[in-house]
Amino acid sequence: MYIYRFARMSVSRQRNKIPSAGWHAALDTKLNFGSSARMLVQRCEPLKGRPRLSVCMTLANKITIARLCLVPLFGFYAWQYGASVVNGRPDEWMRLIAILLFILAAAMDGLDGFIARRFDQRSRLGAILDPVADKGLVFTAILVLALTNWADSFPIWFPIAVIGRDVILAIGFLFLSKSIGRVVIRPSKIGKAATLLQITSILWLLLGIARVGQIYLIALATLFTVASGLGYVADGLRQAREASHANR
């Protein structure tokens, strides 16, 4: 009420200086400014004609951060189960907790992406955190299953292929960024299939499903991983050629 009276007094003092057609708009602007600012902070939505905030703590971003927090928890319980196997007293509770944490983190991956797309909550922060959470979960699971004494483990060439591909792509991205400036990363269907096969392979080993088919699933995941890496390298070389031709 006091804000309303103050705004009315402020506008009435200058009413003679503002054309009659515009003083109502001036009053509306003063009264609505505070509520619009609060709406921007609470809902993380851009005002009309304004760009979205680069760092916005949306629901999708909160889920992604929670997913990041699950990664070290999963790694801890998975590693502890491997240690209990070495001691000759496998702790099945540790194994069960590790499996549930991995499934929860993988399910939240799809949830935060759906919320970001459905409710237009895509932001620069989410674009950074989401792949970090994805790679953190996959890398942690692959390394733990390759290096610890779970009943089933990955052959050493699987983590080399998965982690080696991403290391090569990261180095190539940095090199191209310095060489041509802007690099466009286009997610491919083969890359998405490789990620799905990697997660399926991890779950296959965590759950101890049919050991006979494990090696074939892991080999297929490796094949798609390498193929997707070659596809990204080819796309990077194409962007480098196009930038070179444009600078001539």
MOURKA-V638761 format. One record per backbone hydrogen bond with DSSP energy under -1.0 kcal/mol. NH is the residue of the N-H (numbers start at 0). CO is the residue of the C=O. If there is no record, write none. Layout:
# MOURKA-V638761
NH,CO / NH,CO
This chain:
# MOURKA-V638761
4,0 / 5,1 / 6,2 / 7,3 / 8,4 / 9,5 / 10,6 / 11,7 / 12,8 / 16,13 / 21,18 / 22,18 / 25,21 / 26,22 / 27,23 / 28,24 / 29,25 / 30,26 / 31,27 / 32,28 / 35,31 / 36,32 / 37,33 / 38,34 / 39,35 / 40,36 / 41,37 / 42,38 / 43,39 / 49,46 / 57,55 / 61,57 / 62,58 / 63,59 / 64,60 / 65,61 / 66,62 / 67,63 / 68,64 / 69,65 / 73,69 / 74,70 / 75,71 / 76,72 / 77,73 / 78,74 / 79,75 / 80,76 / 81,77 / 82,78 / 83,79 / 84,80 / 85,81 / 86,82 / 87,84 / 88,83 / 94,90 / 95,91 / 96,92 / 97,93 / 98,94 / 99,95 / 100,96 / 101,97 / 102,98 / 103,99 / 104,100 / 105,101 / 106,102 / 107,103 / 108,104 / 109,105 / 110,106 / 111,107 / 112,108 / 113,109 / 114,110 / 115,111 / 116,112 / 117,113 / 118,114 / 120,115 / 124,53 / 126,122 / 127,123 / 128,124 / 129,125 / 131,127 / 132,128 / 133,129 / 134,130 / 135,131 / 136,132 / 137,133 / 138,134 / 139,135 / 140,136 / 141,137 / 142,138 / 143,139 / 144,140 / 145,141 / 146,142 / 147,143 / 157,154 / 159,155 / 160,156 / 161,157 / 162,158 / 163,159 / 164,160 / 165,161 / 166,162 / 167,163 / 168,164 / 169,165 / 170,166 / 171,167 / 172,168 / 173,169 / 174,170 / 175,171 / 176,172 / 177,173 / 178,174 / 179,175 / 181,179 / 191,187 / 192,188 / 193,189 / 194,190 / 195,191 / 196,192 / 197,193 / 198,194 / 199,195 / 200,196 / 201,197 / 202,198 / 203,199 / 204,200 / 205,201 / 206,202 / 208,203 / 212,209 / 216,212 / 217,213 / 218,214 / 219,215 / 220,216 / 221,217 / 222,218 / 223,219 / 224,220 / 225,221 / 226,222 / 227,223 / 228,224 / 229,225 / 230,226 / 231,227 / 232,228 / 233,229 / 234,230 / 235,231 / 236,232 / 237,233 / 238,234 / 239,235 / 240,236 / 241,237 / 242,238 / 243,239 / 244,240 / 245,241 / 246,242
